Amino acid sequence: MASHTAPNDYDQQTAFPEAFDQETLELLQEAFDSAWSELVQSGYGSETGIESEFRTALGEKIMALASAGERDRQALIARALQSFSPHAD
């Protein structure tokens, strides 16, 4: 009979090296929610049909920053919002 390992019996960080731990995921969610709130107040995504595009772009930016090692909530928010600035590169 073959031996099967239960899904919880492996190290997620080893199997998925880019995966984030629960604490980091909560941090990223908080940063996303705060940044999105600021964008909405600035009028981003108010046009019909493009809100999801802005949300996706914001999420991707925050994830990219976190993948590069950023873990400061305020820095995540500020740097993500910079990408929506009219002066952003």
PDB file of N, CA, C and O in Angstrom, chain B, residues numbered from 101:
ATOM      1  N   MET B 101       0.843  -1.172   0.000  1.00  0.00           N
ATOM      2  CA  MET B 101       0.000   0.000   0.000  1.00  0.00           C
ATOM      3  C   MET B 101       0.897   1.246   0.000  1.00  0.00           C
ATOM      4  O   MET B 101       1.850   1.322   0.775  1.00  0.00           O
ATOM      5  N   ALA B 102       0.599   2.196  -0.847  1.00  0.00           N
ATOM      6  CA  ALA B 102       1.408   3.407  -0.977  1.00  0.00           C
ATOM      7  C   ALA B 102       1.177   4.324   0.209  1.00  0.00           C
ATOM      8  O   ALA B 102       0.073   4.418   0.746  1.00  0.00           O
ATOM      9  N   SER B 103       2.226   4.985   0.595  1.00  0.00           N
ATOM     10  CA  SER B 103       2.135   5.940   1.691  1.00  0.00           C
ATOM     11  C   SER B 103       1.821   7.313   1.112  1.00  0.00           C
ATOM     12  O   SER B 103       2.462   7.757   0.159  1.00  0.00           O
ATOM     13  N   HIS B 104       0.842   7.972   1.688  1.00  0.00           N
ATOM     14  CA  HIS B 104       0.459   9.306   1.228  1.00  0.00           C
ATOM     15  C   HIS B 104       0.708  10.306   2.339  1.00  0.00           C
ATOM     16  O   HIS B 104       0.428  10.037   3.507  1.00  0.00           O
ATOM     17  N   THR B 105       1.222  11.432   1.977  1.00  0.00           N
ATOM     18  CA  THR B 105       1.461  12.494   2.940  1.00  0.00           C
ATOM     19  C   THR B 105       0.278  13.439   2.917  1.00  0.00           C
ATOM     20  O   THR B 105      -0.143  13.893   1.853  1.00  0.00           O
ATOM     21  N   ALA B 106      -0.249  13.730   4.070  1.00  0.00           N
ATOM     22  CA  ALA B 106      -1.360  14.677   4.159  1.00  0.00           C
ATOM     23  C   ALA B 106      -0.874  16.048   3.716  1.00  0.00           C
ATOM     24  O   ALA B 106       0.290  16.388   3.929  1.00  0.00           O
ATOM     25  N   PRO B 107      -1.749  16.841   3.101  1.00  0.00           N
ATOM     26  CA  PRO B 107      -1.338  18.159   2.600  1.00  0.00           C
ATOM     27  C   PRO B 107      -0.689  19.041   3.656  1.00  0.00           C
ATOM     28  O   PRO B 107       0.182  19.846   3.325  1.00  0.00           O
ATOM     29  N   ASN B 108      -1.083  18.914   4.905  1.00  0.00           N
ATOM     30  CA  ASN B 108      -0.533  19.768   5.959  1.00  0.00           C
ATOM     31  C   ASN B 108       0.810  19.281   6.475  1.00  0.00           C
ATOM     32  O   ASN B 108       1.406  19.925   7.338  1.00  0.00           O
ATOM     33  N   ASP B 109       1.301  18.153   5.963  1.00  0.00           N
ATOM     34  CA  ASP B 109       2.547  17.571   6.450  1.00  0.00           C
ATOM     35  C   ASP B 109       3.782  18.039   5.683  1.00  0.00           C
ATOM     36  O   ASP B 109       4.856  17.466   5.866  1.00  0.00           O
ATOM     37  N   TYR B 110       3.671  19.030   4.855  1.00  0.00           N
ATOM     38  CA  TYR B 110       4.843  19.520   4.136  1.00  0.00           C
ATOM     39  C   TYR B 110       5.036  20.998   4.435  1.00  0.00           C
ATOM     40  O   TYR B 110       4.110  21.689   4.861  1.00  0.00           O
ATOM     41  N   ASP B 111       6.222  21.455   4.209  1.00  0.00           N
ATOM     42  CA  ASP B 111       6.569  22.844   4.463  1.00  0.00           C
ATOM     43  C   ASP B 111       6.178  23.681   3.253  1.00  0.00           C
ATOM     44  O   ASP B 111       6.768  23.543   2.181  1.00  0.00           O
ATOM     45  N   GLN B 112       5.192  24.543   3.423  1.00  0.00           N
ATOM     46  CA  GLN B 112       4.699  25.369   2.322  1.00  0.00           C
ATOM     47  C   GLN B 112       5.799  26.255   1.759  1.00  0.00           C
ATOM     48  O   GLN B 112       5.864  26.454   0.546  1.00  0.00           O
ATOM     49  N   GLN B 113       6.663  26.789   2.610  1.00  0.00           N
ATOM     50  CA  GLN B 113       7.730  27.664   2.133  1.00  0.00           C
ATOM     51  C   GLN B 113       8.706  26.908   1.246  1.00  0.00           C
ATOM     52  O   GLN B 113       9.272  27.494   0.323  1.00  0.00           O
ATOM     53  N   THR B 114       8.918  25.616   1.504  1.00  0.00           N
ATOM     54  CA  THR B 114       9.800  24.813   0.666  1.00  0.00           C
ATOM     55  C   THR B 114       9.122  24.483  -0.653  1.00  0.00           C
ATOM     56  O   THR B 114       9.742  24.568  -1.713  1.00  0.00           O
ATOM     57  N   ALA B 115       7.846  24.105  -0.589  1.00  0.00           N
ATOM     58  CA  ALA B 115       7.103  23.738  -1.791  1.00  0.00           C
ATOM     59  C   ALA B 115       6.829  24.951  -2.673  1.00  0.00           C
ATOM     60  O   ALA B 115       6.855  24.852  -3.900  1.00  0.00           O
ATOM     61  N   PHE B 116       6.565  26.094  -2.044  1.00  0.00           N
ATOM     62  CA  PHE B 116       6.254  27.327  -2.767  1.00  0.00           C
ATOM     63  C   PHE B 116       7.108  28.444  -2.179  1.00  0.00           C
ATOM     64  O   PHE B 116       6.641  29.185  -1.314  1.00  0.00           O
ATOM     65  N   PRO B 117       8.345  28.577  -2.631  1.00  0.00           N
ATOM     66  CA  PRO B 117       9.260  29.535  -2.004  1.00  0.00           C
ATOM     67  C   PRO B 117       8.783  30.979  -2.039  1.00  0.00           C
ATOM     68  O   PRO B 117       9.220  31.781  -1.214  1.00  0.00           O
ATOM     69  N   GLU B 118       7.896  31.337  -2.970  1.00  0.00           N
ATOM     70  CA  GLU B 118       7.407  32.709  -3.033  1.00  0.00           C
ATOM     71  C   GLU B 118       6.138  32.903  -2.213  1.00  0.00           C
ATOM     72  O   GLU B 118       5.590  34.005  -2.184  1.00  0.00           O
ATOM     73  N   ALA B 119       5.661  31.850  -1.544  1.00  0.00           N
ATOM     74  CA  ALA B 119       4.459  31.957  -0.726  1.00  0.00           C
ATOM     75  C   ALA B 119       4.759  32.813   0.504  1.00  0.00           C
ATOM     76  O   ALA B 119       5.885  32.836   1.002  1.00  0.00           O
ATOM     77  N   PHE B 120       3.732  33.513   0.984  1.00  0.00           N
ATOM     78  CA  PHE B 120       3.876  34.357   2.161  1.00  0.00           C
ATOM     79  C   PHE B 120       3.225  33.684   3.357  1.00  0.00           C
ATOM     80  O   PHE B 120       2.234  32.967   3.215  1.00  0.00           O
ATOM     81  N   ASP B 121       3.786  33.918   4.537  1.00  0.00           N
ATOM     82  CA  ASP B 121       3.177  33.373   5.747  1.00  0.00           C
ATOM     83  C   ASP B 121       1.909  34.166   6.084  1.00  0.00           C
ATOM     84  O   ASP B 121       1.649  35.217   5.499  1.00  0.00           O
ATOM     85  N   GLN B 122       1.132  33.652   7.028  1.00  0.00           N
ATOM     86  CA  GLN B 122      -0.155  34.263   7.361  1.00  0.00           C
ATOM     87  C   GLN B 122      -0.002  35.704   7.827  1.00  0.00           C
ATOM     88  O   GLN B 122      -0.799  36.564   7.448  1.00  0.00           O
ATOM     89  N   GLU B 123       1.000  35.975   8.633  1.00  0.00           N
ATOM     90  CA  GLU B 123       1.224  37.332   9.125  1.00  0.00           C
ATOM     91  C   GLU B 123       1.488  38.301   7.968  1.00  0.00           C
ATOM     92  O   GLU B 123       0.969  39.417   7.957  1.00  0.00           O
ATOM     93  N   THR B 124       2.285  37.876   7.011  1.00  0.00           N
ATOM     94  CA  THR B 124       2.590  38.721   5.856  1.00  0.00           C
ATOM     95  C   THR B 124       1.353  38.912   4.992  1.00  0.00           C
ATOM     96  O   THR B 124       1.111  40.012   4.495  1.00  0.00           O
ATOM     97  N   LEU B 125       0.571  37.859   4.806  1.00  0.00           N
ATOM     98  CA  LEU B 125      -0.664  37.983   4.022  1.00  0.00           C
ATOM     99  C   LEU B 125      -1.614  38.992   4.656  1.00  0.00           C
ATOM    100  O   LEU B 125      -2.248  39.779   3.954  1.00  0.00           O
ATOM    101  N   GLU B 126      -1.711  38.969   5.979  1.00  0.00           N
ATOM    102  CA  GLU B 126      -2.563  39.940   6.667  1.00  0.00           C
ATOM    103  C   GLU B 126      -2.035  41.358   6.469  1.00  0.00           C
ATOM    104  O   GLU B 126      -2.812  42.288   6.257  1.00  0.00           O
ATOM    105  N   LEU B 127      -0.723  41.521   6.537  1.00  0.00           N
ATOM    106  CA  LEU B 127      -0.096  42.819   6.301  1.00  0.00           C
ATOM    107  C   LEU B 127      -0.395  43.312   4.884  1.00  0.00           C
ATOM    108  O   LEU B 127      -0.738  44.477   4.687  1.00  0.00           O
ATOM    109  N   LEU B 128      -0.263  42.427   3.908  1.00  0.00           N
ATOM    110  CA  LEU B 128      -0.509  42.801   2.517  1.00  0.00           C
ATOM    111  C   LEU B 128      -1.970  43.175   2.305  1.00  0.00           C
ATOM    112  O   LEU B 128      -2.268  44.115   1.568  1.00  0.00           O
ATOM    113  N   GLN B 129      -2.883  42.448   2.946  1.00  0.00           N
ATOM    114  CA  GLN B 129      -4.308  42.770   2.826  1.00  0.00           C
ATOM    115  C   GLN B 129      -4.603  44.140   3.418  1.00  0.00           C
ATOM    116  O   GLN B 129      -5.344  44.928   2.830  1.00  0.00           O
ATOM    117  N   GLU B 130      -4.026  44.425   4.581  1.00  0.00           N
ATOM    118  CA  GLU B 130      -4.211  45.731   5.216  1.00  0.00           C
ATOM    119  C   GLU B 130      -3.656  46.848   4.338  1.00  0.00           C
ATOM    120  O   GLU B 130      -4.291  47.890   4.175  1.00  0.00           O
ATOM    121  N   ALA B 131      -2.479  46.630   3.777  1.00  0.00           N
ATOM    122  CA  ALA B 131      -1.870  47.635   2.903  1.00  0.00           C
ATOM    123  C   ALA B 131      -2.729  47.854   1.666  1.00  0.00           C
ATOM    124  O   ALA B 131      -2.951  48.992   1.251  1.00  0.00           O
ATOM    125  N   PHE B 132      -3.212  46.761   1.076  1.00  0.00           N
ATOM    126  CA  PHE B 132      -4.070  46.869  -0.104  1.00  0.00           C
ATOM    127  C   PHE B 132      -5.335  47.652   0.230  1.00  0.00           C
ATOM    128  O   PHE B 132      -5.697  48.579  -0.494  1.00  0.00           O
ATOM    129  N   ASP B 133      -6.010  47.289   1.322  1.00  0.00           N
ATOM    130  CA  ASP B 133      -7.261  47.955   1.693  1.00  0.00           C
ATOM    131  C   ASP B 133      -7.052  49.447   1.920  1.00  0.00           C
ATOM    132  O   ASP B 133      -7.855  50.264   1.471  1.00  0.00           O
ATOM    133  N   SER B 134      -5.978  49.803   2.615  1.00  0.00           N
ATOM    134  CA  SER B 134      -5.693  51.216   2.875  1.00  0.00           C
ATOM    135  C   SER B 134      -5.369  51.969   1.592  1.00  0.00           C
ATOM    136  O   SER B 134      -5.871  53.070   1.365  1.00  0.00           O
ATOM    137  N   ALA B 135      -4.535  51.376   0.762  1.00  0.00           N
ATOM    138  CA  ALA B 135      -4.168  52.023  -0.502  1.00  0.00           C
ATOM    139  C   ALA B 135      -5.386  52.158  -1.404  1.00  0.00           C
ATOM    140  O   ALA B 135      -5.571  53.191  -2.047  1.00  0.00           O
ATOM    141  N   TRP B 136      -6.222  51.116  -1.456  1.00  0.00           N
ATOM    142  CA  TRP B 136      -7.415  51.175  -2.304  1.00  0.00           C
ATOM    143  C   TRP B 136      -8.350  52.274  -1.819  1.00  0.00           C
ATOM    144  O   TRP B 136      -8.923  52.999  -2.632  1.00  0.00           O
ATOM    145  N   SER B 137      -8.510  52.408  -0.521  1.00  0.00           N
ATOM    146  CA  SER B 137      -9.359  53.456   0.036  1.00  0.00           C
ATOM    147  C   SER B 137      -8.867  54.836  -0.398  1.00  0.00           C
ATOM    148  O   SER B 137      -9.664  55.701  -0.760  1.00  0.00           O
ATOM    149  N   GLU B 138      -7.559  55.031  -0.360  1.00  0.00           N
ATOM    150  CA  GLU B 138      -6.995  56.312  -0.804  1.00  0.00           C
ATOM    151  C   GLU B 138      -7.224  56.542  -2.293  1.00  0.00           C
ATOM    152  O   GLU B 138      -7.528  57.660  -2.708  1.00  0.00           O
ATOM    153  N   LEU B 139      -7.081  55.496  -3.094  1.00  0.00           N
ATOM    154  CA  LEU B 139      -7.309  55.638  -4.535  1.00  0.00           C
ATOM    155  C   LEU B 139      -8.760  55.978  -4.831  1.00  0.00           C
ATOM    156  O   LEU B 139      -9.038  56.822  -5.683  1.00  0.00           O
ATOM    157  N   VAL B 140      -9.683  55.335  -4.140  1.00  0.00           N
ATOM    158  CA  VAL B 140     -11.110  55.607  -4.350  1.00  0.00           C
ATOM    159  C   VAL B 140     -11.410  57.062  -4.002  1.00  0.00           C
ATOM    160  O   VAL B 140     -12.139  57.739  -4.727  1.00  0.00           O
ATOM    161  N   GLN B 141     -10.852  57.539  -2.897  1.00  0.00           N
ATOM    162  CA  GLN B 141     -11.063  58.928  -2.498  1.00  0.00           C
ATOM    163  C   GLN B 141     -10.491  59.896  -3.526  1.00  0.00           C
ATOM    164  O   GLN B 141     -10.951  61.032  -3.635  1.00  0.00           O
ATOM    165  N   SER B 142      -9.490  59.450  -4.280  1.00  0.00           N
ATOM    166  CA  SER B 142      -8.878  60.282  -5.323  1.00  0.00           C
ATOM    167  C   SER B 142      -9.597  60.165  -6.656  1.00  0.00           C
ATOM    168  O   SER B 142      -9.259  60.867  -7.609  1.00  0.00           O
ATOM    169  N   GLY B 143     -10.594  59.277  -6.730  1.00  0.00           N
ATOM    170  CA  GLY B 143     -11.368  59.134  -7.955  1.00  0.00           C
ATOM    171  C   GLY B 143     -10.924  58.025  -8.882  1.00  0.00           C
ATOM    172  O   GLY B 143     -11.509  57.858  -9.953  1.00  0.00           O
ATOM    173  N   TYR B 144      -9.906  57.258  -8.509  1.00  0.00           N
ATOM    174  CA  TYR B 144      -9.459  56.157  -9.361  1.00  0.00           C
ATOM    175  C   TYR B 144     -10.493  55.044  -9.369  1.00  0.00           C
ATOM    176  O   TYR B 144     -11.076  54.717  -8.335  1.00  0.00           O
ATOM    177  N   GLY B 145     -10.712  54.476 -10.523  1.00  0.00           N
ATOM    178  CA  GLY B 145     -11.607  53.333 -10.643  1.00  0.00           C
ATOM    179  C   GLY B 145     -13.068  53.700 -10.646  1.00  0.00           C
ATOM    180  O   GLY B 145     -13.926  52.818 -10.632  1.00  0.00           O
ATOM    181  N   SER B 146     -13.378  55.007 -10.664  1.00  0.00           N
ATOM    182  CA  SER B 146     -14.779  55.403 -10.612  1.00  0.00           C
ATOM    183  C   SER B 146     -15.489  55.216 -11.948  1.00  0.00           C
ATOM    184  O   SER B 146     -16.718  55.168 -11.996  1.00  0.00           O
ATOM    185  N   GLU B 147     -14.723  55.109 -13.028  1.00  0.00           N
ATOM    186  CA  GLU B 147     -15.338  54.878 -14.325  1.00  0.00           C
ATOM    187  C   GLU B 147     -15.863  53.443 -14.383  1.00  0.00           C
ATOM    188  O   GLU B 147     -15.212  52.511 -13.911  1.00  0.00           O
ATOM    189  N   THR B 148     -17.020  53.287 -14.953  1.00  0.00           N
ATOM    190  CA  THR B 148     -17.650  51.977 -15.038  1.00  0.00           C
ATOM    191  C   THR B 148     -16.754  50.984 -15.761  1.00  0.00           C
ATOM    192  O   THR B 148     -16.243  51.263 -16.845  1.00  0.00           O
ATOM    193  N   GLY B 149     -16.574  49.831 -15.152  1.00  0.00           N
ATOM    194  CA  GLY B 149     -15.868  48.740 -15.803  1.00  0.00           C
ATOM    195  C   GLY B 149     -14.372  48.692 -15.611  1.00  0.00           C
ATOM    196  O   GLY B 149     -13.743  47.712 -16.009  1.00  0.00           O
ATOM    197  N   ILE B 150     -13.770  49.717 -15.016  1.00  0.00           N
ATOM    198  CA  ILE B 150     -12.312  49.655 -14.870  1.00  0.00           C
ATOM    199  C   ILE B 150     -11.852  49.524 -13.425  1.00  0.00           C
ATOM    200  O   ILE B 150     -10.650  49.461 -13.167  1.00  0.00           O
ATOM    201  N   GLU B 151     -12.786  49.482 -12.477  1.00  0.00           N
ATOM    202  CA  GLU B 151     -12.403  49.317 -11.075  1.00  0.00           C
ATOM    203  C   GLU B 151     -11.562  48.061 -10.885  1.00  0.00           C
ATOM    204  O   GLU B 151     -10.554  48.081 -10.178  1.00  0.00           O
ATOM    205  N   SER B 152     -11.979  46.973 -11.517  1.00  0.00           N
ATOM    206  CA  SER B 152     -11.236  45.720 -11.328  1.00  0.00           C
ATOM    207  C   SER B 152      -9.817  45.829 -11.888  1.00  0.00           C
ATOM    208  O   SER B 152      -8.896  45.214 -11.351  1.00  0.00           O
ATOM    209  N   GLU B 153      -9.630  46.602 -12.956  1.00  0.00           N
ATOM    210  CA  GLU B 153      -8.288  46.792 -13.513  1.00  0.00           C
ATOM    211  C   GLU B 153      -7.388  47.530 -12.526  1.00  0.00           C
ATOM    212  O   GLU B 153      -6.225  47.167 -12.349  1.00  0.00           O
ATOM    213  N   PHE B 154      -7.927  48.570 -11.884  1.00  0.00           N
ATOM    214  CA  PHE B 154      -7.154  49.312 -10.897  1.00  0.00           C
ATOM    215  C   PHE B 154      -6.851  48.446  -9.681  1.00  0.00           C
ATOM    216  O   PHE B 154      -5.739  48.482  -9.154  1.00  0.00           O
ATOM    217  N   ARG B 155      -7.840  47.664  -9.231  1.00  0.00           N
ATOM    218  CA  ARG B 155      -7.628  46.785  -8.073  1.00  0.00           C
ATOM    219  C   ARG B 155      -6.552  45.744  -8.385  1.00  0.00           C
ATOM    220  O   ARG B 155      -5.697  45.451  -7.550  1.00  0.00           O
ATOM    221  N   THR B 156      -6.607  45.191  -9.593  1.00  0.00           N
ATOM    222  CA  THR B 156      -5.607  44.203  -9.997  1.00  0.00           C
ATOM    223  C   THR B 156      -4.220  44.833 -10.045  1.00  0.00           C
ATOM    224  O   THR B 156      -3.255  44.255  -9.544  1.00  0.00           O
ATOM    225  N   ALA B 157      -4.117  46.012 -10.646  1.00  0.00           N
ATOM    226  CA  ALA B 157      -2.821  46.697 -10.744  1.00  0.00           C
ATOM    227  C   ALA B 157      -2.266  47.015  -9.356  1.00  0.00           C
ATOM    228  O   ALA B 157      -1.071  46.855  -9.109  1.00  0.00           O
ATOM    229  N   LEU B 158      -3.132  47.463  -8.457  1.00  0.00           N
ATOM    230  CA  LEU B 158      -2.701  47.771  -7.096  1.00  0.00           C
ATOM    231  C   LEU B 158      -2.220  46.506  -6.385  1.00  0.00           C
ATOM    232  O   LEU B 158      -1.169  46.510  -5.745  1.00  0.00           O
ATOM    233  N   GLY B 159      -2.983  45.442  -6.499  1.00  0.00           N
ATOM    234  CA  GLY B 159      -2.592  44.180  -5.874  1.00  0.00           C
ATOM    235  C   GLY B 159      -1.277  43.657  -6.409  1.00  0.00           C
ATOM    236  O   GLY B 159      -0.432  43.186  -5.647  1.00  0.00           O
ATOM    237  N   GLU B 160      -1.101  43.738  -7.718  1.00  0.00           N
ATOM    238  CA  GLU B 160       0.150  43.272  -8.330  1.00  0.00           C
ATOM    239  C   GLU B 160       1.336  44.103  -7.855  1.00  0.00           C
ATOM    240  O   GLU B 160       2.419  43.566  -7.621  1.00  0.00           O
ATOM    241  N   LYS B 161       1.136  45.404  -7.714  1.00  0.00           N
ATOM    242  CA  LYS B 161       2.223  46.274  -7.248  1.00  0.00           C
ATOM    243  C   LYS B 161       2.608  45.928  -5.815  1.00  0.00           C
ATOM    244  O   LYS B 161       3.794  45.820  -5.502  1.00  0.00           O
ATOM    245  N   ILE B 162       1.620  45.755  -4.946  1.00  0.00           N
ATOM    246  CA  ILE B 162       1.903  45.416  -3.552  1.00  0.00           C
ATOM    247  C   ILE B 162       2.578  44.056  -3.456  1.00  0.00           C
ATOM    248  O   ILE B 162       3.509  43.883  -2.668  1.00  0.00           O
ATOM    249  N   MET B 163       2.128  43.102  -4.237  1.00  0.00           N
ATOM    250  CA  MET B 163       2.745  41.772  -4.232  1.00  0.00           C
ATOM    251  C   MET B 163       4.193  41.847  -4.733  1.00  0.00           C
ATOM    252  O   MET B 163       5.070  41.173  -4.194  1.00  0.00           O
ATOM    253  N   ALA B 164       4.440  42.655  -5.750  1.00  0.00           N
ATOM    254  CA  ALA B 164       5.803  42.800  -6.273  1.00  0.00           C
ATOM    255  C   ALA B 164       6.720  43.416  -5.220  1.00  0.00           C
ATOM    256  O   ALA B 164       7.858  42.979  -5.045  1.00  0.00           O
ATOM    257  N   LEU B 165       6.224  44.421  -4.529  1.00  0.00           N
ATOM    258  CA  LEU B 165       7.017  45.045  -3.468  1.00  0.00           C
ATOM    259  C   LEU B 165       7.315  44.044  -2.353  1.00  0.00           C
ATOM    260  O   LEU B 165       8.434  43.986  -1.842  1.00  0.00           O
ATOM    261  N   ALA B 166       6.313  43.267  -1.986  1.00  0.00           N
ATOM    262  CA  ALA B 166       6.503  42.261  -0.934  1.00  0.00           C
ATOM    263  C   ALA B 166       7.458  41.166  -1.391  1.00  0.00           C
ATOM    264  O   ALA B 166       8.270  40.682  -0.603  1.00  0.00           O
ATOM    265  N   SER B 167       7.367  40.778  -2.643  1.00  0.00           N
ATOM    266  CA  SER B 167       8.275  39.756  -3.175  1.00  0.00           C
ATOM    267  C   SER B 167       9.719  40.240  -3.165  1.00  0.00           C
ATOM    268  O   SER B 167      10.654  39.445  -3.061  1.00  0.00           O
ATOM    269  N   ALA B 168       9.888  41.562  -3.276  1.00  0.00           N
ATOM    270  CA  ALA B 168      11.227  42.154  -3.230  1.00  0.00           C
ATOM    271  C   ALA B 168      11.707  42.353  -1.791  1.00  0.00           C
ATOM    272  O   ALA B 168      12.825  42.812  -1.560  1.00  0.00           O
ATOM    273  N   GLY B 169      10.847  42.001  -0.823  1.00  0.00           N
ATOM    274  CA  GLY B 169      11.264  42.053   0.570  1.00  0.00           C
ATOM    275  C   GLY B 169      10.637  43.132   1.426  1.00  0.00           C
ATOM    276  O   GLY B 169      10.870  43.168   2.634  1.00  0.00           O
ATOM    277  N   GLU B 170       9.843  44.017   0.829  1.00  0.00           N
ATOM    278  CA  GLU B 170       9.236  45.098   1.616  1.00  0.00           C
ATOM    279  C   GLU B 170       8.195  44.527   2.582  1.00  0.00           C
ATOM    280  O   GLU B 170       7.318  43.763   2.177  1.00  0.00           O
ATOM    281  N   ARG B 171       8.296  44.903   3.867  1.00  0.00           N
ATOM    282  CA  ARG B 171       7.350  44.435   4.873  1.00  0.00           C
ATOM    283  C   ARG B 171       6.801  45.572   5.732  1.00  0.00           C
ATOM    284  O   ARG B 171       6.040  45.329   6.669  1.00  0.00           O
ATOM    285  N   ASP B 172       7.178  46.798   5.421  1.00  0.00           N
ATOM    286  CA  ASP B 172       6.663  47.949   6.154  1.00  0.00           C
ATOM    287  C   ASP B 172       5.338  48.372   5.524  1.00  0.00           C
ATOM    288  O   ASP B 172       5.282  48.709   4.341  1.00  0.00           O
ATOM    289  N   ARG B 173       4.277  48.352   6.324  1.00  0.00           N
ATOM    290  CA  ARG B 173       2.930  48.640   5.815  1.00  0.00           C
ATOM    291  C   ARG B 173       2.850  50.012   5.140  1.00  0.00           C
ATOM    292  O   ARG B 173       2.333  50.136   4.030  1.00  0.00           O
ATOM    293  N   GLN B 174       3.364  51.031   5.815  1.00  0.00           N
ATOM    294  CA  GLN B 174       3.289  52.382   5.252  1.00  0.00           C
ATOM    295  C   GLN B 174       4.106  52.502   3.974  1.00  0.00           C
ATOM    296  O   GLN B 174       3.695  53.194   3.042  1.00  0.00           O
ATOM    297  N   ALA B 175       5.242  51.847   3.918  1.00  0.00           N
ATOM    298  CA  ALA B 175       6.061  51.878   2.705  1.00  0.00           C
ATOM    299  C   ALA B 175       5.349  51.159   1.565  1.00  0.00           C
ATOM    300  O   ALA B 175       5.390  51.614   0.423  1.00  0.00           O
ATOM    301  N   LEU B 176       4.701  50.042   1.867  1.00  0.00           N
ATOM    302  CA  LEU B 176       3.941  49.332   0.830  1.00  0.00           C
ATOM    303  C   LEU B 176       2.855  50.235   0.252  1.00  0.00           C
ATOM    304  O   LEU B 176       2.681  50.319  -0.964  1.00  0.00           O
ATOM    305  N   ILE B 177       2.133  50.904   1.140  1.00  0.00           N
ATOM    306  CA  ILE B 177       1.052  51.791   0.697  1.00  0.00           C
ATOM    307  C   ILE B 177       1.613  52.935  -0.137  1.00  0.00           C
ATOM    308  O   ILE B 177       1.152  53.183  -1.251  1.00  0.00           O
ATOM    309  N   ALA B 178       2.607  53.630   0.403  1.00  0.00           N
ATOM    310  CA  ALA B 178       3.169  54.798  -0.280  1.00  0.00           C
ATOM    311  C   ALA B 178       3.754  54.432  -1.639  1.00  0.00           C
ATOM    312  O   ALA B 178       3.507  55.119  -2.631  1.00  0.00           O
ATOM    313  N   ARG B 179       4.522  53.360  -1.683  1.00  0.00           N
ATOM    314  CA  ARG B 179       5.162  52.974  -2.949  1.00  0.00           C
ATOM    315  C   ARG B 179       4.140  52.470  -3.958  1.00  0.00           C
ATOM    316  O   ARG B 179       4.287  52.709  -5.157  1.00  0.00           O
ATOM    317  N   ALA B 180       3.113  51.781  -3.495  1.00  0.00           N
ATOM    318  CA  ALA B 180       2.069  51.324  -4.414  1.00  0.00           C
ATOM    319  C   ALA B 180       1.304  52.522  -4.974  1.00  0.00           C
ATOM    320  O   ALA B 180       1.000  52.566  -6.166  1.00  0.00           O
ATOM    321  N   LEU B 181       0.997  53.487  -4.119  1.00  0.00           N
ATOM    322  CA  LEU B 181       0.267  54.671  -4.580  1.00  0.00           C
ATOM    323  C   LEU B 181       1.095  55.509  -5.546  1.00  0.00           C
ATOM    324  O   LEU B 181       0.543  56.144  -6.444  1.00  0.00           O
ATOM    325  N   GLN B 182       2.416  55.518  -5.370  1.00  0.00           N
ATOM    326  CA  GLN B 182       3.285  56.260  -6.287  1.00  0.00           C
ATOM    327  C   GLN B 182       3.109  55.775  -7.719  1.00  0.00           C
ATOM    328  O   GLN B 182       3.230  56.555  -8.664  1.00  0.00           O
ATOM    329  N   SER B 183       2.827  54.503  -7.876  1.00  0.00           N
ATOM    330  CA  SER B 183       2.684  53.962  -9.231  1.00  0.00           C
ATOM    331  C   SER B 183       1.425  54.475  -9.918  1.00  0.00           C
ATOM    332  O   SER B 183       1.274  54.319 -11.130  1.00  0.00           O
ATOM    333  N   PHE B 184       0.514  55.089  -9.154  1.00  0.00           N
ATOM    334  CA  PHE B 184      -0.703  55.651  -9.731  1.00  0.00           C
ATOM    335  C   PHE B 184      -0.605  57.158  -9.898  1.00  0.00           C
ATOM    336  O   PHE B 184      -1.540  57.802 -10.374  1.00  0.00           O
ATOM    337  N   SER B 185       0.537  57.715  -9.501  1.00  0.00           N
ATOM    338  CA  SER B 185       0.753  59.147  -9.608  1.00  0.00           C
ATOM    339  C   SER B 185       0.915  59.537 -11.073  1.00  0.00           C
ATOM    340  O   SER B 185       1.494  58.782 -11.854  1.00  0.00           O
ATOM    341  N   PRO B 186       0.407  60.713 -11.453  1.00  0.00           N
ATOM    342  CA  PRO B 186       0.598  61.165 -12.837  1.00  0.00           C
ATOM    343  C   PRO B 186       2.069  61.321 -13.200  1.00  0.00           C
ATOM    344  O   PRO B 186       2.423  61.340 -14.379  1.00  0.00           O
ATOM    345  N   HIS B 187       2.930  61.432 -12.183  1.00  0.00           N
ATOM    346  CA  HIS B 187       4.359  61.607 -12.429  1.00  0.00           C
ATOM    347  C   HIS B 187       5.132  60.309 -12.324  1.00  0.00           C
ATOM    348  O   HIS B 187       6.361  60.311 -12.381  1.00  0.00           O
ATOM    349  N   ALA B 188       4.415  59.186 -12.169  1.00  0.00           N
ATOM    350  CA  ALA B 188       5.093  57.881 -12.040  1.00  0.00           C
ATOM    351  C   ALA B 188       5.731  57.497 -13.360  1.00  0.00           C
ATOM    352  O   ALA B 188       5.203  57.790 -14.433  1.00  0.00           O
ATOM    353  N   ASP B 189       6.868  56.840 -13.265  1.00  0.00           N
ATOM    354  CA  ASP B 189       7.578  56.381 -14.482  1.00  0.00           C
ATOM    355  C   ASP B 189       6.885  55.203 -15.090  1.00  0.00           C
ATOM    356  O   ASP B 189       7.333  54.683 -16.112  1.00  0.00           O
TER     357      ASP B 189
END
